[in-house]
Amino acid sequence: MGWKAVRDHYRIDHIVQVTSDGICIGSPYVHDIIVVKDGKRVHSDYGVRRNLNGELGRIVKEMDADAPKLAELAATEDTFERSIPVYTYEGGSILEKQCEELGYPNVTHDGLIQYENTFSPDAGLVLTWAIDSAKAGVEWRREAVTHAEQMLADAKVSLAQREEDLRQLLHQRGEG
């Protein structure tokens, strides 16, 4: 995906990253002010439509003025001057990624933003973070299971009471 080609061609100073939504252009607070998916600008929110005079407005105008160029850029295989190893985790796996520059708000070659608590050039540190995250996740889910089991037990007691109420009422009417 050509996130870097898009960033460079449109001279974007905002954060450019890749998410499940597509190529996202935004800020630290709103990551998807402009989104490019399948080579098309699919939306621009958060005031871009109201203020087409700033940098984001310029970008939107340039993208809309030459949609085929945007599609070409988005389909481009990005090239990088440097490939520095950086590590992150996903589930039970430690992943090695590559980047040109380490640290936030830089992104990996595949467009992932390097948050300070999930990316590091130190694989051992990332393993520690992953273990801590997994431990917290296990504890959180154990609490959720305990809560769900208690709710189920309470619901069964309540159901049994309602069934008994119905049995008594039907008996009073001579139906049971």
C-alpha positions in Angstrom: 0.0 0.0 0.0 1.4 3.4 -1.0 0.9 5.3 2.2 4.4 6.9 1.8 3.8 7.7 -1.9 0.6 9.5 -0.9 2.3 11.3 2.0 5.2 12.5 -0.2 3.2 13.4 -3.3 0.7 15.6 -1.4 3.4 17.0 0.9 1.5 15.9 4.0 2.8 17.1 7.4 0.0 15.4 9.4 0.3 11.8 10.6 -0.2 9.3 7.8 -0.8 5.7 8.9 -2.5 2.6 7.7 -5.4 1.1 9.6 -8.2 -1.3 8.8 -10.0 1.8 7.4 -7.2 2.4 4.8 -4.6 5.1 4.5 -5.5 7.6 7.3 -4.4 11.2 7.5 -4.9 12.9 10.8 -3.6 14.1 14.1 -2.7 12.5 17.4 -6.3 13.0 18.5 -8.2 12.2 15.3 -6.4 9.7 13.1 -8.9 9.6 10.2 -9.6 13.2 9.2 -9.0 12.1 5.6 -9.2 8.4 4.6 -8.1 6.8 1.3 -9.4 3.2 0.7 -9.0 1.2 -2.4 -7.4 4.2 -4.1 -10.3 6.5 -3.4 -10.8 9.3 -0.9 -13.8 7.8 1.0 -14.4 10.6 3.5 -13.0 13.6 5.2 -14.6 14.7 8.5 -13.9 16.8 11.5 -14.1 20.2 9.9 -12.2 19.6 6.7 -15.3 20.3 4.6 -15.9 23.5 6.4 -12.3 24.7 6.2 -10.9 24.0 2.8 -8.2 26.8 3.2 -5.8 24.9 5.4 -3.4 22.1 4.7 -6.0 19.4 4.9 -8.3 21.3 2.6 -5.4 21.6 0.1 -4.9 17.9 0.3 -8.5 17.1 -0.3 -8.7 19.5 -3.3 -5.6 18.0 -4.8 -6.8 14.4 -4.3 -10.2 15.2 -5.8 -8.7 17.1 -8.7 -6.9 14.0 -9.9 -8.5 10.8 -8.7 -6.5 8.5 -11.0 -3.3 9.9 -9.6 -4.5 9.2 -6.1 -5.4 5.6 -7.1 -1.9 5.2 -8.7 -0.1 6.5 -5.6 -2.1 4.3 -3.2 -1.3 1.2 -5.3 2.4 2.1 -5.4 4.9 -0.2 -3.6 6.6 2.1 -1.2 10.4 2.3 -1.1 12.4 3.3 2.0 15.9 4.7 2.5 16.5 2.8 5.7 15.1 -0.3 7.4 15.6 -0.1 11.1 14.2 -3.1 13.0 11.5 -2.3 15.6 9.4 -4.7 17.6 5.8 -4.9 18.7 3.4 -7.6 19.7 0.1 -9.0 18.6 -1.6 -11.6 20.8 1.0 -14.2 21.7 3.5 -13.2 19.0 6.4 -10.7 19.1 6.6 -9.1 15.6 9.6 -7.6 13.9 8.8 -4.6 11.7 10.9 -2.2 9.8 10.9 1.6 9.9 12.9 4.5 8.6 12.7 6.4 11.9 12.1 5.0 15.4 9.4 6.3 17.8 6.1 8.1 17.7 4.7 9.5 15.5 6.7 7.6 12.9 5.3 4.6 11.2 6.6 1.2 10.2 7.1 0.3 6.5 3.7 -1.3 6.6 2.1 1.9 7.9 1.6 1.1 11.6 2.1 4.1 14.0 4.8 3.4 16.5 3.1 4.1 19.9 5.6 4.4 22.7 4.0 1.6 24.7 3.8 -0.9 22.0 6.9 -0.4 19.7 10.5 -0.5 20.7 13.9 -1.5 19.1 14.3 -3.7 22.2 12.6 -7.1 21.6 13.0 -8.0 25.3 11.2 -4.9 26.4 8.4 -5.7 24.0 8.2 -9.2 25.3 7.8 -7.8 28.8 5.0 -5.5 27.6 3.3 -8.4 25.9 3.4 -10.5 29.0 2.1 -7.7 31.2 -0.7 -7.1 28.7 -1.6 -10.8 28.5 -1.6 -11.1 32.3 -3.9 -8.1 32.5 -6.1 -9.6 29.8 -6.4 -12.9 31.6 -7.3 -11.2 34.9 -9.9 -9.0 33.1 -11.5 -12.0 31.4 -11.5 -14.1 34.6 -13.4 -11.3 36.3 -15.8 -11.2 33.4 -16.4 -14.9 33.5 -16.9 -14.8 37.3 -19.4 -12.0 36.8 -21.2 -13.8 34.0 -21.4 -17.0 36.0 -22.9 -15.1 39.0 -25.5 -13.4 36.6 -26.4 -16.8 35.2 -26.8 -18.3 38.7 -29.0 -15.3 39.7 -31.1 -15.7 36.4 -31.6 -19.4 37.1 -32.9 -18.6 40.7 -35.2 -15.9 39.3 -36.5 -18.2 36.5 -37.2 -20.9 39.1 -39.1 -18.4 41.2 -41.2 -17.2 38.2 -41.9 -20.9 37.2 -43.1 -21.5 40.8 -45.2 -18.4 40.7 -46.8 -19.6 37.5 -47.4 -23.1 38.9 -49.1 -21.7 41.9 -51.3 -19.3 39.9 -52.4 -22.1 37.5 -53.1 -24.3 40.4 -55.4 -21.7 41.9 -57.3 -21.5 38.6 -57.6 -25.3 38.7 -55.2 -26.0 35.9 -52.4 -27.7 37.7 
